[in-house]
Amino acid sequence: MKNKILTTISTLMLFVPWTILPLRSFDWALESPAAEIMISCYAAFMIFSGVFTIVSYVRTKARNNLMKVCLVINSLYAVFGIAVFGMIIIPKWI
């Protein structure tokens, strides 16, 4: 039962990052402070979902096929989220 719950949560986390696309259609979402905050929040969520899925896969041994797909996609999301944070933070240091 625990593995099914973790798989469901990881599966739902696959779709959340795509909700940024409709939000970016608003004018306020394209302006500097709001855009940077929104993108940072999505990047943080993507990193969290990657870490959550990896921990769920390794510690609880939730190793069904759907969880394997979630592991790959959420891990890619986490890497992309780290890259986005790097693109936001590094130019401020330079």
C-alpha positions in Angstrom: 0.0 0.0 0.0 2.8 2.4 0.9 4.5 1.8 -2.5 1.3 2.6 -4.3 0.9 5.9 -2.5 4.5 6.9 -3.2 4.1 5.9 -6.9 0.9 8.0 -7.1 2.6 11.0 -5.6 5.6 10.7 -7.9 3.3 10.3 -10.9 1.3 13.4 -10.0 4.6 15.3 -9.6 5.4 14.6 -13.3 2.6 16.9 -14.4 3.0 19.9 -12.1 6.0 21.5 -13.9 3.9 21.7 -17.1 1.5 24.1 -15.4 4.0 26.9 -15.8 3.0 27.1 -19.5 -0.5 28.4 -19.0 0.7 30.7 -16.2 3.3 32.3 -18.5 0.6 33.5 -20.9 -0.3 36.2 -18.4 1.5 39.6 -18.7 2.3 39.8 -15.0 4.2 36.4 -15.3 6.6 37.9 -17.8 7.7 40.8 -15.8 11.0 40.6 -13.9 10.3 40.1 -10.2 7.2 37.9 -10.7 8.9 35.8 -13.4 12.0 35.1 -11.5 10.1 34.1 -8.3 7.7 31.9 -10.3 10.5 30.1 -12.2 12.5 29.7 -8.9 9.5 28.1 -7.2 9.0 25.7 -10.1 12.7 24.8 -10.2 12.6 24.1 -6.4 9.6 21.9 -6.9 11.3 20.0 -9.7 14.4 19.4 -7.5 12.1 18.3 -4.6 10.2 15.9 -6.8 13.4 14.4 -8.2 14.8 13.9 -4.7 11.5 12.5 -3.4 11.2 10.0 -6.2 14.9 8.9 -5.8 14.4 8.4 -2.1 11.1 6.6 -2.6 12.7 4.3 -5.1 15.8 3.5 -3.1 14.6 3.4 0.5 11.1 1.9 0.2 12.0 -0.2 -2.8 9.0 1.0 -4.8 10.3 -0.6 -8.0 7.3 -1.1 -10.3 7.4 0.0 -13.9 5.6 3.3 -13.4 8.0 4.2 -10.6 10.9 3.6 -12.9 9.4 6.0 -15.4 8.8 8.5 -12.7 12.4 8.1 -11.5 13.9 8.9 -14.9 11.6 11.9 -15.6 11.7 13.4 -12.2 15.5 13.0 -12.1 15.7 14.9 -15.3 13.5 17.5 -13.9 15.8 17.8 -10.8 18.8 18.3 -13.0 17.0 20.9 -15.1 15.9 22.6 -11.9 19.5 22.8 -10.6 20.5 24.2 -14.0 17.8 26.9 -13.8 18.9 27.9 -10.3 22.4 28.1 -11.6 21.3 30.4 -14.5 19.5 32.6 -12.0 22.1 32.8 -9.2 25.4 32.8 -11.0 24.8 36.0 -13.1 24.1 37.8 -9.8 27.5 36.9 -8.4 29.4 38.0 -11.5 
